[in-house]
Amino acid sequence: MVIKSLKLKNYRNYELLNLTFDPKTNILYGDNAQGKTNILEALYLSGTTKSHRGTKDRDLIQFGREESHLETVVEKNGVLFQIDMHLKKNSPKGIAINKIPIRRAGELFGIVHFVFFSPEDLNIIKEGPAGRRRFIDLELSQLDKVYLSNLSNYNRIINQRNSLLKEIVYQKDLIDTLDIWDMQLAEYGTKIIERRKKFIDEVNRIIGGIHEKLTGGRENIELSYESSAGELSMEEMLRKNRERDIRFKSTSAGPHRDDLCFRVGDLDIRKFGSQGQQRTAALSLKLSEIELVKMLIHDTPILLLDDVLSELDKNRQNYLLDSIHDIQTVITCTGLDEFVNHRFSINKIFYVKNGTVAKEN
């Protein structure tokens, strides 16, 4: 699959933008805060309905405007798909595929698959568990529509359960209604945990070889899923924690509190690894994500690299660039030196300055 073109209207700092991409390597370069990342964000949004930054739709619309429009054309297996997305300040986004409106955002998934790699991803191991859960959720939501549905239902029910926990303080008889929410929460939570564990198993089959090469054979890495329920089932955990949850007015355990552990040998590198170990493991994880997506969708994803090369040393730069030669890539950077020095094949170059984009080759 490849992205053929992107059109933006009133999006972030772009009043009007019309770009066509090369099927191989595309470079967006320029100073910081000129709008390079906004283009990657728009691409990612068009395939996932979400900003990689977690930004709300209304904040993506250009200041002073009421709505924004994105049009992305994708070619997949020789077939063209036009994805139109309308963002509105005071109502839900509208999405159409080949001019036909869709009812649910989930209908979009499967047409195009993005792997987004930003400098923040290099800190995924040393920072808190929320980023690691988000990594799993964003990837699985693209790969698995059933997972996306289960996650949406789980998030909806946990919000309702937490609201109920707050009301129980004032209406004790509401405790009896917790059973209904707990039954549903356990159902969806169990499915989410099972799919996440399967995903970790799939990553483990790939990441070991990549990490070994990156470390010159010095390290072996393994991922494991850490459930906040421990060895208990979701049903048992909810029963055990009920009094505590009522006291603190919040659901204390479940997939929304789970984590991903990274071990090099017997060392938990989240807590005890050096910064170099953590960043190398993060790079291994993103490269594994690319390979896993290739394997599961029987196609190549589109890679969005947001100023990552400047955060890597030369060896890791070289390994990353050597790993992506066969997939369409859109890369942002402040200069072209790292590519020239690497003698990396660049198919299309764009210069970005203050919301304008000029093609240079």
Buried (B, 14 or more C-beta within 10 A) or exposed (E): BBBBBBBBBBBBBBEEBEBEBBBBBBBBBBEEEBBBBBBBBBBBBBBBBBBBBEEEBBEBBBEEEEBBBBBBBBBBEEEEBBBBBBBBEEEEBBBBBEEEEEEEBBBBBBBBBBBBBBEBBBBBBBEEBEBBBEBBBBBBBBBBBEBBBBBBBBBEBBEBBBEBBEEBEEEEEEEEBBEEBBEBBBBBBBBBBEBBBBBBEBBBEBBBEBBBEBBEEEBEBBBBBEBBBEEBBBBEBBBBBBEEBBEEBEBBBBBBBBBBBBBBEEBEBBEEBEEEBBBBBBBBBBBBBBBBBBEBBEEBBBBBBBBBBEBBEEEBBBBBBEBBEEBBBBBBBBEBEBBEEBEBEBBBBBBBEEBBBEEEE
